């Protein structure tokens, strides 16, 4: 019981409409890509790197002043994560979200994405290729690996949540836990997918050290807090049916990993 008291759930499990909190969150997430674009295009990221005694790479092309292809990819990754989380908040999530928590989570995402951008423009860590053409961009292994991990993670997280939502909307399934679809691969596959795309985004900006650190950071948080607290909640709410799912599904976050 002593360990149970230490578990902390960052989100409420109470179902209730939260127009203010959700609107704040959605607004911040949709504004994030615009911020990241200006952070790069207006030179703010470069100026910050210089103030930290680092050497920034040019974010824009000399000929037309547009963002170089590599940085267009990074802005697109920020936009993709914002759209995915907006879909979840606006059309999938039923849990209440306070204004403070909506702001806090949205701000956290922007800070994390901005950190990625800084690593992406700092010459010591950036995965930007020397040449500006798309062929050179896509020939860099760490960048391609990051894009793939990000894409798979985003899609798996979204699809798994849509599958669970469809199950929950069926009145015949009221009061039942969901363990099919992508959730048959891992009981918390959406958490694992989130960890994957977060790590992929970081890998595409700061290389293997930053990518692995980011992956490990979220992986550790889910293993020690997120998964146990949700397991406790589901055990108390669903009882034996949830235990049966855990017995059938052998992984908790990512198939063949954990």
N, C-alpha and C positions, 0 to 999 in steps of 0.2 A: 504493500500500500504506500510505502514511502516514495517509491518511484513514481506512482500515479500522481502524487501531489505536484511533482515537478513538471508534469506534462503541461504544455501551454499551446492552446489552439489560437492561431493568429486570426482565424475567421469565426464568425458566429454560425452556429448550426440552426438558428431559429429562422423559420421561413416568414418573411415579411417584406412588403414593398418598401423600397428605400430610394425614392426619386432624387432626393438631394445628394446623398452619398454616391449613388451610382452615376448621376450626372457629372459630379465632380471628377470621378474616376475616369469616365469615358472622355470627358473634355481634355483631361491631362494626357490620356493615352493617345488621342487623335492629334493633339498638338505636339506630341513628342517628335514625330518625323520632321515637322516644320522647324522645330527648334534645332534638331540635329543638322538639318540642311543649312540653316543660317549659321550655326556653330562652326561649320566647315567653310561655307562659301564667303562669309564675311570676315574670315580670318581669326575669329575669337579663339578657336581651339589652338591655332598656331601661336597666337600671342600668349596663351596660357602655358603652352609647352616651353616657349622661350623664357618666360618668367621663372619657370622651374629649372632653368639652365639646361634645357634639352634643345635638340635641333629638330624643328618640324620639317616635314616634307611638303612640297606644294600641293594644295588640295585642288587647285583649278588648273585647267590647261592654259598654256601661254597664248595660244592662237585665238580662242573664243571666250575665255573666261568662265567656261562651264566646269562643273565638277569633273574630275578625272573619273574614268569608268570604275575604278576600285572604290572610290568614295560614293559613287552613285549606288553601288551594291550595298554599302554600309547603311546609307539612308534608306534604301529599300528594305533592308532587314529590320530597321527600326520601325518602318511603316507596317511591315508584315506582322510584327509582334503586337503593335498597337491595334491593328484591325482584328487580329485573332482574339485579343483580350476584350475588345469592345463587343464582339459577337457573343462571347461568353457572358459578359456582364449584362448585356441588353436582352439577350434571347434565351439564355440557358440558366444562369444562376437564379435561384429563388431565395437565397439567404439574405438576411438584412445586412446592410452596410452603412455604418455611421458616416457622417460627413468627414469626421477626423480620420477615420480609417481609409475612406475613399481617397482623401488627399494624400495620406501617408503612403499608401501602396502605389498610387500614381507617381508621386514624387520619387519614390525609391526606384521605380523602373526608369525614370528619366535620368536620375543620377547614375545608375548602372550603365545605361546605354551611352551616356556622355563619357563615362570612364572608358568604355570600349572605343569610342571615337578618338579619345586622346591617345590611347595605345596605337590606334590605327594611323595617326598622323605623326607620332614620335618616331624619328628615324631609327632609334635603337630597337624598337619592337614591331614596327609596322610590317604588315604582310603585303604591302603594295609592291607590284613588280616595277622594274626599271622602265619598261616601255609602257606607253599609255593605251596600246591597242588591246581589244578584248581577248585576242588569242593569247597574249602574254599574261593577261590577268588570270585566265582560266588554266594556265599551265603551272601555276604555283600550287604545290601539293597541299600545304596547310590551308590555303584559302579555299580550294575546292572541297577539302575534307570538312572545313567549317561550314561552308554553304550547304553541303549534303546533310550534315548533322542537324543544322538549323532547320532545313526544309522537312526532313523526316520527323523531327521533334514537333514542329508546329502542326503538321498534318495529323500525326498520331494523337496529339493532345486534343485537337479540335474534333476529329472523327470519333474518338472514344467518348468524349463528352456528349456529342450528338447521339451516339448509340445509346448511352445511358438515359438521356433525356427522353428518347422515343420509348424506351422500356417503361420509364416512370409515368409517362402520360397515359399508358394503357391502364384503365381502371382495374383490370384483372390482376395487375401486378402491385396493387396498393399494399404497402407494408412489407414488400419483398426486396431483398438486396439484389444487386445486379452483378453477375459474374460471367457474362457471355461476351461475344464480340471481341474487341481488343482487350477487354478486361479479363478474358480467359487466359491471356498471356502473362498478366501480372495484376494483382489485386488493386494496385495503385498506378496503373500504366500511365495515367495522365500526369502524375507527379514525375514519373521517370522520363516522360517525353518532354516535360518542361525543363528538367535538368539537362536533357540532351540538347535542346535548342539554345538554352542559355550558354552551355559550354561551346556549342558550335559558333555562336555569334562572337564569343570571346576569342576563340581560336582564329577566326577570320580577321580579327583586328590586332591581337597581341601575340599571336603565335602559340606554340605548344605550351610554354610555361603558364601564360595567362589563361589559356583555354582549359588546361588540366586543373589549375587552381579553382577556376570558376565552377567547373563540373564537380570537383571535390567538395566545394563549399556548399552547394545546393544538395548534393548527394548526402553529405553528412547531416545536414539539417533535416532532410526527409527521413533518413534512417533513424536518427535519435529523437526526433520530435514529431514531424508530420505524419509518418506512417503509424507510430504507436498511438498518437492521440486519435487518429481516425479509426484505428482498429478498436480502441476502447469505446468510442462512440457507436460504431457499428455492432459491436458485441452486445452493448447494453440495449440497443434499439431492435436488433434483428435476432439475436440469440443463436439458436442452433443452425438456421439457414446460412448465417454468415460464417459460422464455423465450418460448415460443409463446403462452402466456396473456398475457404482458406486451405482446406484439406485437398481440394481438387486442383487449385491453382498454386503452383509451387513457388512462384516468384512474387515479390512484393513491389518492386520498382521497375526493373528492366529485365526482360527475359534473358536467361542464361548468365546474368550478372548478379542480381540480388532479388 
